[in-house]
Each structure stands twice: as structure tokens, then as C-alpha cells.
């Protein structure tokens, strides 16, 4: 995979011009996702993404899978794993994020999840798990935006990028909606995904 920095495409994606400044780009992507989510296409998109993702996961055959608890508008990876009863075939894990403070910089770890509704929230207020720390073989990563070269844009906290930098052997599957394919300059801390999956295609740069 090419992880060298790429210059933004001035024409944007599919005729759309995206902001170059990352905070503005995040706002534009969130607005685009909200607009798209209200349309008819979005109602079928989760099933279509499932059709792309499940065969890929079966091909990889991991013993452990890292998930995430969805924010509004994201593909619901936790519910997807429960629907397909993946917990019987592999160990599942959810992230637990810690904010920066006296204990050190912001950080994230994955904890084994038994599939029951979480009773714990991490320091960012997102439901998490209470099991032991687990480093998953394959990790599903939510993408607010993505490029065809396999880079993702998150919400700016850097939790996934820092974790992935510390665990370079993990196979990463970025999950995104095709409406949020964007163009942005890759920065040194950005971690490329192994694969990006949308409701329309599988990108393996």
C-alpha cells in the first residue's frame, strides 16, 4: 500500500470540492453524512456494506476481531457482529479510550467483549467492555472520510492512529459510506487502512 503523502485533488470527488483545512473538512463530511442518511439510499446501505464485509472477514478468518460502538450515522459494527453471531467463532473486543490527564497522554486499548449490552462507558462517554485487554488480529475502524489510497479521516482525537502506530501487525478494515469519499493531504501521523469497505466496493490499495 502506498502510504506516501498525497496532495489533495483540487476538483474534489465526483465534482465536489472539499475544504482543505481538516476541521472544516470534518464539518463538511458530517453535514454530508447527515444529508445522505435522510435519503432512500441510506436505508439499504447497511445491508450492502454487510454484503461486502462478511465475505472479506470469512476470508481472513481471524481469531479475534476489534469492533467499535457506533456514533450517529456510522455503520453499526457491534450490531452487525451480533447479527452474524461472530462471538461464537472469534473473540470480540471494544475500544476503551482515556483522555489526556495526569496519567499521561490520550490513549486507547481494546477490551474483550462478551456481546452483552455494555454497562461501562469510556472517558469519551462511548459504551465499552469490562473484559481483559486484547489486541485483535483484525480491526474494524470507523471512517468519517476516506481516500481511495486507504487513508481515513476520523473526528480528530487521534485515538485510532496512535493505537495503530503501536500495533503495526493488525489488519485494519476501514468502514465508510461512499458519499464521504474525500480528498485531503495525508499527514505523518495518519495510518493507512489495509482495506476500506463501503456499501459499493472494497478498496485494497
Phi and psi in degrees as GROMACS dihedral restraints (atoms count N, CA, C in turn):
[ dihedral_restraints ]
;  ai    aj    ak    al  type     phi  dphi    fc
    3     4     5     6     1   -82.1    20    10
    4     5     6     7     1   112.6    20    10
    6     7     8     9     1  -110.8    20    10
    7     8     9    10     1    21.4    20    10
    9    10    11    12     1   -78.5    20    10
   10    11    12    13     1   151.3    20    10
   12    13    14    15     1   -58.6    20    10
   13    14    15    16     1   142.5    20    10
   15    16    17    18     1  -122.4    20    10
   16    17    18    19     1   144.4    20    10
   18    19    20    21     1   -81.0    20    10
   19    20    21    22     1   144.9    20    10
   21    22    23    24     1   -65.2    20    10
   22    23    24    25     1   146.2    20    10
   24    25    26    27     1   -82.3    20    10
   25    26    27    28     1   116.4    20    10
   27    28    29    30     1   -62.5    20    10
   28    29    30    31     1   -25.7    20    10
   30    31    32    33     1   -81.3    20    10
   31    32    33    34     1   -11.9    20    10
   33    34    35    36     1    76.7    20    10
   34    35    36    37     1  -170.9    20    10
   36    37    38    39     1  -100.5    20    10
   37    38    39    40     1   130.1    20    10
   39    40    41    42     1    51.3    20    10
   40    41    42    43     1    40.8    20    10
   42    43    44    45     1    85.4    20    10
   43    44    45    46     1    -3.0    20    10
   45    46    47    48     1   -95.5    20    10
   46    47    48    49     1   133.7    20    10
   48    49    50    51     1   -96.9    20    10
   49    50    51    52     1   121.2    20    10
   51    52    53    54     1   -97.4    20    10
   52    53    54    55     1   149.0    20    10
   54    55    56    57     1   -62.0    20    10
   55    56    57    58     1   147.5    20    10
   57    58    59    60     1   -83.6    20    10
   58    59    60    61     1   -31.9    20    10
   60    61    62    63     1   -74.8    20    10
   61    62    63    64     1   131.7    20    10
   63    64    65    66     1   -65.0    20    10
   64    65    66    67     1   -38.7    20    10
   66    67    68    69     1   -64.8    20    10
   67    68    69    70     1   -38.5    20    10
   69    70    71    72     1   -69.2    20    10
   70    71    72    73     1   -37.7    20    10
   72    73    74    75     1   -63.6    20    10
   73    74    75    76     1   -41.5    20    10
   75    76    77    78     1   -60.8    20    10
   76    77    78    79     1   -43.7    20    10
   78    79    80    81     1   -62.6    20    10
   79    80    81    82     1   -40.6    20    10
   81    82    83    84     1   -65.9    20    10
   82    83    84    85     1   -39.8    20    10
   84    85    86    87     1   -68.3    20    10
   85    86    87    88     1   -40.2    20    10
   87    88    89    90     1   -62.6    20    10
   88    89    90    91     1   -41.8    20    10
   90    91    92    93     1   -65.4    20    10
   91    92    93    94     1   -40.9    20    10
   93    94    95    96     1   -63.6    20    10
   94    95    96    97     1   -42.0    20    10
   96    97    98    99     1   -66.1    20    10
   97    98    99   100     1   -40.7    20    10
   99   100   101   102     1   -62.2    20    10
  100   101   102   103     1   -44.3    20    10
  102   103   104   105     1   -62.1    20    10
  103   104   105   106     1   -46.2    20    10
  105   106   107   108     1   -65.2    20    10
  106   107   108   109     1   -39.3    20    10
  108   109   110   111     1   -62.8    20    10
  109   110   111   112     1   -24.2    20    10
  111   112   113   114     1   -82.8    20    10
  112   113   114   115     1    -6.5    20    10
  114   115   116   117     1   -93.3    20    10
  115   116   117   118     1   172.2    20    10
  117   118   119   120     1   -68.1    20    10
  118   119   120   121     1   -34.4    20    10
  120   121   122   123     1   -60.8    20    10
  121   122   123   124     1   -35.5    20    10
  123   124   125   126     1   -64.6    20    10
  124   125   126   127     1   -27.8    20    10
  126   127   128   129     1   -67.9    20    10
  127   128   129   130     1   -23.9    20    10
  129   130   131   132     1  -102.4    20    10
  130   131   132   133     1    -9.1    20    10
  132   133   134   135     1   -65.4    20    10
  133   134   135   136     1   -38.5    20    10
  135   136   137   138     1   -62.8    20    10
  136   137   138   139     1   -41.0    20    10
  138   139   140   141     1   -64.6    20    10
  139   140   141   142     1   -38.3    20    10
  141   142   143   144     1   -69.2    20    10
  142   143   144   145     1   -37.9    20    10
  144   145   146   147     1   -65.4    20    10
  145   146   147   148     1   -39.9    20    10
  147   148   149   150     1   -54.8    20    10
  148   149   150   151     1   -43.6    20    10
  150   151   152   153     1   -63.4    20    10
  151   152   153   154     1   -26.8    20    10
  153   154   155   156     1   -84.5    20    10
  154   155   156   157     1   -38.6    20    10
  156   157   158   159     1   -79.3    20    10
  157   158   159   160     1   -44.0    20    10
  159   160   161   162     1   -61.1    20    10
  160   161   162   163     1   -46.8    20    10
  162   163   164   165     1   -61.1    20    10
  163   164   165   166     1   -35.4    20    10
  165   166   167   168     1   -63.5    20    10
  166   167   168   169     1   -44.5    20    10
  168   169   170   171     1   -65.7    20    10
  169   170   171   172     1   -39.2    20    10
  171   172   173   174     1   -64.4    20    10
  172   173   174   175     1   -32.3    20    10
  174   175   176   177     1   -68.9    20    10
  175   176   177   178     1   -39.6    20    10
  177   178   179   180     1   -73.1    20    10
  178   179   180   181     1   -34.1    20    10
  180   181   182   183     1    51.2    20    10
  181   182   183   184     1    54.6    20    10
  183   184   185   186     1   -73.6    20    10
  184   185   186   187     1   152.9    20    10
  186   187   188   189     1   -83.9    20    10
  187   188   189   190     1   -18.4    20    10
  189   190   191   192     1  -145.6    20    10
  190   191   192   193     1   146.0    20    10
  192   193   194   195     1  -134.7    20    10
  193   194   195   196     1   124.6    20    10
  195   196   197   198     1   -88.5    20    10
  196   197   198   199     1   130.9    20    10
  198   199   200   201     1  -113.7    20    10
  199   200   201   202     1  -169.6    20    10
  201   202   203   204     1  -150.0    20    10
  202   203   204   205     1   152.7    20    10
  204   205   206   207     1   -87.5    20    10
  205   206   207   208     1   125.4    20    10
  207   208   209   210     1   -72.9    20    10
  208   209   210   211     1   142.0    20    10
  210   211   212   213     1   -89.1    20    10
  211   212   213   214     1   170.1    20    10
  213   214   215   216     1   -56.6    20    10
  214   215   216   217     1   128.6    20    10
  216   217   218   219     1    92.2    20    10
  217   218   219   220     1   -11.2    20    10
  219   220   221   222     1   -86.0    20    10
  220   221   222   223     1   155.7    20    10
  222   223   224   225     1   -61.6    20    10
  223   224   225   226     1   134.2    20    10
  225   226   227   228     1   -85.8    20    10
  226   227   228   229     1    87.7    20    10
  228   229   230   231     1   -67.0    20    10
  229   230   231   232     1   -35.0    20    10
  231   232   233   234     1   -66.6    20    10
  232   233   234   235     1   -46.0    20    10
  234   235   236   237     1   -66.3    20    10
  235   236   237   238     1   -36.8    20    10
  237   238   239   240     1   -60.0    20    10
  238   239   240   241     1   -44.8    20    10
  240   241   242   243     1   -64.0    20    10
  241   242   243   244     1   -38.4    20    10
  243   244   245   246     1   -68.6    20    10
  244   245   246   247     1   -40.3    20    10
  246   247   248   249     1   -58.9    20    10
  247   248   249   250     1   -39.4    20    10
  249   250   251   252     1   -93.8    20    10
  250   251   252   253     1     7.6    20    10
  252   253   254   255     1    52.4    20    10
  253   254   255   256     1    44.9    20    10
  255   256   257   258     1   -70.7    20    10
  256   257   258   259     1   -22.0    20    10
  258   259   260   261     1   -63.6    20    10
  259   260   261   262     1   -19.7    20    10
  261   262   263   264     1   -80.0    20    10
  262   263   264   265     1   -21.1    20    10
  264   265   266   267     1  -102.7    20    10
  265   266   267   268     1   -18.4    20    10
  267   268   269   270     1  -155.8    20    10
  268   269   270   271     1   162.5    20    10
  270   271   272   273     1   -79.0    20    10
  271   272   273   274     1   136.4    20    10
  273   274   275   276     1  -107.6    20    10
  274   275   276   277     1   151.8    20    10
  276   277   278   279     1  -144.3    20    10
  277   278   279   280     1   148.6    20    10
  279   280   281   282     1  -119.6    20    10
  280   281   282   283     1   149.1    20    10
  282   283   284   285     1   -75.2    20    10
  283   284   285   286     1   149.3    20    10
  285   286   287   288     1  -126.3    20    10
  286   287   288   289     1   114.8    20    10
  288   289   290   291     1   -98.8    20    10
  289   290   291   292     1   139.6    20    10
  291   292   293   294     1  -116.6    20    10
  292   293   294   295     1   131.0    20    10
  294   295   296   297     1   -75.3    20    10
  295   296   297   298     1   158.8    20    10
  297   298   299   300     1   -63.8    20    10
  298   299   300   301     1   144.0    20    10
  300   301   302   303     1  -177.1    20    10
  301   302   303   304     1  -155.5    20    10
  303   304   305   306     1   -62.5    20    10
  304   305   306   307     1   -25.9    20    10
  306   307   308   309     1   -81.1    20    10
  307   308   309   310     1    -8.3    20    10
  309   310   311   312     1   132.7    20    10
  310   311   312   313     1  -169.4    20    10
  312   313   314   315     1   -70.9    20    10
  313   314   315   316     1   167.3    20    10
  315   316   317   318     1   -58.4    20    10
  316   317   318   319     1   140.2    20    10
  318   319   320   321     1  -152.3    20    10
  319   320   321   322     1   166.7    20    10
  321   322   323   324     1  -143.3    20    10
  322   323   324   325     1   145.1    20    10
  324   325   326   327     1  -135.0    20    10
  325   326   327   328     1   164.4    20    10
  327   328   329   330     1  -109.4    20    10
  328   329   330   331     1   137.8    20    10
  330   331   332   333     1  -121.2    20    10
  331   332   333   334     1   141.1    20    10
  333   334   335   336     1   -61.7    20    10
  334   335   336   337     1   137.4    20    10
  336   337   338   339     1  -122.1    20    10
  337   338   339   340     1   131.4    20    10
  339   340   341   342     1   -90.0    20    10
  340   341   342   343     1     3.0    20    10
  342   343   344   345     1    90.0    20    10
  343   344   345   346     1    -6.7    20    10
  345   346   347   348     1   -80.6    20    10
  346   347   348   349     1   156.2    20    10
  348   349   350   351     1   -55.1    20    10
  349   350   351   352     1   127.0    20    10
  351   352   353   354     1   -62.5    20    10
  352   353   354   355     1   141.6    20    10
  354   355   356   357     1  -108.7    20    10
  355   356   357   358     1    -2.6    20    10
  357   358   359   360     1  -117.0    20    10
  358   359   360   361     1   143.7    20    10
  360   361   362   363     1  -117.9    20    10
  361   362   363   364     1   146.4    20    10
  363   364   365   366     1   -79.8    20    10
  364   365   366   367     1  -173.8    20    10
  366   367   368   369     1   -74.1    20    10
  367   368   369   370     1    -7.2    20    10
  369   370   371   372     1   -97.2    20    10
  370   371   372   373     1     2.5    20    10
  372   373   374   375     1    82.6    20    10
  373   374   375   376     1    16.2    20    10
  375   376   377   378     1  -101.5    20    10
  376   377   378   379     1   133.6    20    10
  378   379   380   381     1   -53.4    20    10
  379   380   381   382     1   138.8    20    10
  381   382   383   384     1  -140.1    20    10
  382   383   384   385     1  -168.5    20    10
  384   385   386   387     1  -118.6    20    10
  385   386   387   388     1   162.4    20    10
  387   388   389   390     1  -108.2    20    10
  388   389   390   391     1     3.1    20    10
  390   391   392   393     1   -74.9    20    10
  391   392   393   394     1  -179.9    20    10
  393   394   395   396     1   -68.1    20    10
  394   395   396   397     1   159.1    20    10
  396   397   398   399     1   -64.2    20    10
  397   398   399   400     1   137.7    20    10
  399   400   401   402     1  -141.2    20    10
  400   401   402   403     1   134.0    20    10
  402   403   404   405     1   -99.2    20    10
  403   404   405   406     1   106.5    20    10
  405   406   407   408     1   -71.4    20    10
  406   407   408   409     1   149.9    20    10
  408   409   410   411     1   -71.7    20    10
  409   410   411   412     1   -39.1    20    10
  411   412   413   414     1  -124.7    20    10
  412   413   414   415     1   139.0    20    10
  414   415   416   417     1  -128.3    20    10
  415   416   417   418     1   127.6    20    10
  417   418   419   420     1   -87.8    20    10
  418   419   420   421     1   127.1    20    10
  420   421   422   423     1  -121.9    20    10
  421   422   423   424     1   123.5    20    10
  423   424   425   426     1   -72.4    20    10
  424   425   426   427     1   138.7    20    10
  426   427   428   429     1  -119.8    20    10
  427   428   429   430     1   120.2    20    10
  429   430   431   432     1   -70.6    20    10
  430   431   432   433     1   -45.0    20    10
  432   433   434   435     1  -137.0    20    10
  433   434   435   436     1   164.7    20    10
  435   436   437   438     1  -155.3    20    10
  436   437   438   439     1   160.7    20    10
  438   439   440   441     1  -115.8    20    10
  439   440   441   442     1   163.8    20    10
  441   442   443   444     1   -71.3    20    10
  442   443   444   445     1   -11.2    20    10
  444   445   446   447     1   -87.2    20    10
  445   446   447   448     1     1.0    20    10
  447   448   449   450     1    94.5    20    10
  448   449   450   451     1    10.2    20    10
  450   451   452   453     1   -94.4    20    10
  451   452   453   454     1   147.9    20    10
  453   454   455   456     1  -117.9    20    10
  454   455   456   457     1   158.1    20    10
  456   457   458   459     1  -120.3    20    10
  457   458   459   460     1   123.6    20    10
  459   460   461   462     1  -100.3    20    10
  460   461   462   463     1  -147.4    20    10
  462   463   464   465     1   -97.7    20    10
  463   464   465   466     1     2.0    20    10
  465   466   467   468     1   103.7    20    10
  466   467   468   469     1    -4.9    20    10
  468   469   470   471     1   -77.5    20    10
  469   470   471   472     1   -22.9    20    10
  471   472   473   474     1    77.0    20    10
  472   473   474   475     1     8.5    20    10
  474   475   476   477     1   -62.7    20    10
  475   476   477   478     1   -48.4    20    10
  477   478   479   480     1   -67.7    20    10
  478   479   480   481     1   -41.1    20    10
  480   481   482   483     1   -60.7    20    10
  481   482   483   484     1   -43.4    20    10
  483   484   485   486     1   -66.6    20    10
  484   485   486   487     1   -40.9    20    10
  486   487   488   489     1   -65.4    20    10
  487   488   489   490     1   -43.3    20    10
  489   490   491   492     1   -67.0    20    10
  490   491   492   493     1   -35.8    20    10
  492   493   494   495     1   -62.3    20    10
  493   494   495   496     1   -34.0    20    10
  495   496   497   498     1   -82.5    20    10
  496   497   498   499     1   -11.9    20    10
  498   499   500   501     1  -132.9    20    10
  499   500   501   502     1    68.3    20    10
  501   502   503   504     1   -67.8    20    10
  502   503   504   505     1   -15.0    20    10
  504   505   506   507     1   -85.9    20    10
  505   506   507   508     1    -3.1    20    10
  507   508   509   510     1   -80.1    20    10
  508   509   510   511     1   134.5    20    10
  510   511   512   513     1   -78.9    20    10
  511   512   513   514     1   126.0    20    10
  513   514   515   516     1  -113.5    20    10
  514   515   516   517     1   132.9    20    10
  516   517   518   519     1  -118.1    20    10
  517   518   519   520     1   106.1    20    10
  519   520   521   522     1   -78.3    20    10
  520   521   522   523     1   133.0    20    10
  522   523   524   525     1  -111.7    20    10
  523   524   525   526     1   125.2    20    10
  525   526   527   528     1  -147.9    20    10
  526   527   528   529     1   163.8    20    10
  528   529   530   531     1   -97.3    20    10
  529   530   531   532     1   140.3    20    10
  531   532   533   534     1   -61.9    20    10
  532   533   534   535     1   -24.2    20    10
  534   535   536   537     1   -65.6    20    10
  535   536   537   538     1   -15.8    20    10
  537   538   539   540     1  -107.7    20    10
  538   539   540   541     1    20.0    20    10
  540   541   542   543     1   -65.9    20    10
  541   542   543   544     1   128.2    20    10
  543   544   545   546     1  -136.5    20    10
  544   545   546   547     1  -178.2    20    10
  546   547   548   549     1  -129.2    20    10
  547   548   549   550     1   123.4    20    10
  549   550   551   552     1  -152.3    20    10
  550   551   552   553     1   155.1    20    10
  552   553   554   555     1   -75.0    20    10
  553   554   555   556     1   128.4    20    10
  555   556   557   558     1   -75.2    20    10
  556   557   558   559     1   132.1    20    10
  558   559   560   561     1  -103.2    20    10
  559   560   561   562     1   159.8    20    10
  561   562   563   564     1   -56.6    20    10
  562   563   564   565     1   -30.3    20    10
  564   565   566   567     1   -83.2    20    10
  565   566   567   568     1   -11.0    20    10
  567   568   569   570     1   -66.7    20    10
  568   569   570   571     1   133.2    20    10
  570   571   572   573     1  -106.5    20    10
  571   572   573   574     1   123.9    20    10
  573   574   575   576     1   -72.3    20    10
  574   575   576   577     1   143.7    20    10
  576   577   578   579     1   -79.2    20    10
  577   578   579   580     1   150.0    20    10
  579   580   581   582     1   -66.9    20    10
  580   581   582   583     1   -42.2    20    10
  582   583   584   585     1  -144.6    20    10
  583   584   585   586     1   146.6    20    10
  585   586   587   588     1  -117.9    20    10
  586   587   588   589     1   129.7    20    10
  588   589   590   591     1  -117.1    20    10
  589   590   591   592     1   129.1    20    10
  591   592   593   594     1  -122.3    20    10
  592   593   594   595     1  -178.0    20    10
  594   595   596   597     1   -71.3    20    10
  595   596   597   598     1    -9.8    20    10
  597   598   599   600     1  -109.6    20    10
  598   599   600   601     1   -27.5    20    10
  600   601   602   603     1  -162.2    20    10
  601   602   603   604     1   168.2    20    10
  603   604   605   606     1  -116.4    20    10
  604   605   606   607     1   120.2    20    10
  606   607   608   609     1  -103.0    20    10
  607   608   609   610     1   120.2    20    10
  609   610   611   612     1  -122.1    20    10
  610   611   612   613     1    80.5    20    10
